[in-house]
């Protein structure tokens, strides 16, 4: 069993910054890609950023230049530094990861709310 727990969400004014963290724990052998998704009310869940185990990153066009994803492989953690936040960034942010335990599976966290006020 694997658990992903996000933290760091909250309320921030437009132009501000937040740093999200996601900690993976459990019977983990290795973790491949780790990702951040977000879901605004009434909208689908969209990919925000992803990072491979080797550190290769990719971003949604809407966050390029403002968000940065990173990870600490020793701690099984992934981070999302969010700068120059906009009201349209308001959403529940979820992390997920490709985790190898006794098999390779995709695991999700429970989400953390980010609210950006104008």
C-alpha positions in Angstrom: 0.0 0.0 0.0 1.2 3.5 -0.9 0.0 6.9 0.5 0.5 10.3 -1.2 -0.1 13.3 1.1 -0.1 16.8 -0.3 0.4 19.9 1.8 1.1 23.6 1.4 -2.2 24.8 -0.1 -4.0 27.9 1.1 -5.3 31.3 0.2 -3.0 33.8 -1.5 -3.5 37.1 -3.3 -2.9 37.4 -7.0 0.8 37.7 -7.7 1.8 35.8 -4.6 3.5 32.4 -4.3 2.9 29.0 -2.7 4.9 25.9 -2.5 3.1 22.6 -2.5 4.7 19.4 -1.2 3.7 15.8 -1.7 5.1 13.0 0.4 4.9 9.3 -0.7 5.1 6.6 1.9 4.5 2.9 2.2 6.0 -0.2 0.6 7.9 1.7 -2.0 10.6 0.1 -4.1 11.0 2.9 -6.5 9.1 5.8 -8.0 9.2 6.7 -11.7 7.3 9.8 -12.8 5.7 12.2 -10.4 3.1 14.7 -11.4 0.8 17.6 -10.3 -2.7 17.9 -11.5 -5.4 20.4 -10.7 -9.1 20.5 -10.9 -11.2 23.6 -10.7 -14.9 23.5 -9.8 -16.9 22.1 -12.8 -13.9 21.4 -14.8 -11.8 18.3 -15.7 -8.6 17.4 -13.9 -5.7 18.7 -15.9 -2.0 18.0 -15.8 0.0 20.9 -14.5 3.6 19.6 -14.3 5.5 16.3 -14.4 9.0 15.2 -13.5 10.8 11.9 -14.3 13.0 10.1 -11.9 16.0 11.6 -13.8 14.7 15.1 -13.4 13.2 15.8 -16.8 10.3 18.2 -16.5 7.3 19.3 -18.5 4.6 21.9 -17.9 1.2 22.9 -19.1 1.5 26.0 -21.3 -0.6 28.0 -18.8 2.0 27.6 -16.0 5.3 27.7 -18.0 7.6 30.3 -16.5 5.6 30.6 -13.3 5.6 27.1 -11.8 8.5 24.8 -11.1 8.3 21.1 -10.2 11.1 19.4 -8.4 11.6 16.2 -6.4 13.8 14.7 -3.7 14.2 11.0 -4.5 15.8 10.2 -1.2 12.7 11.5 0.6 10.2 10.3 -1.9 8.8 13.8 -2.2 7.7 16.1 -5.1 7.3 19.8 -4.9 5.5 22.5 -6.9 6.7 26.1 -6.5 4.0 28.4 -7.8 4.9 32.0 -8.4 3.0 34.9 -9.9 -0.3 33.2 -9.1 -3.5 34.2 -10.9 -7.1 33.8 -9.9 -7.4 31.2 -12.7 -4.9 29.0 -10.8 -7.6 28.4 -8.1 -8.2 24.7 -7.9 -7.7 21.5 -5.9 -4.1 20.3 -6.6 -3.4 16.6 -6.7 -0.1 14.8 -6.9 0.3 11.4 -8.4 3.1 9.0 -9.0 4.1 5.8 -10.8 5.2 3.7 -7.8 6.7 0.3 -7.9 5.8 -1.8 -4.9 5.2 -5.5 -5.8 3.9 -4.1 -9.1 3.9 -0.8 -10.9 0.8 1.2 -10.0 -0.5 4.8 -10.3 -1.3 6.4 -6.9 -3.1 9.6 -6.1 -3.1 12.0 -3.2 -6.2 13.4 -1.6 -5.6 17.0 -2.9 -4.9 20.4 -1.4 -6.9 23.5 -2.1 -5.3 26.5 -3.6 -7.3 29.7 -3.8 -6.0 32.9 -5.4 -7.9 36.1 -4.7 -7.9 39.0 -7.1 
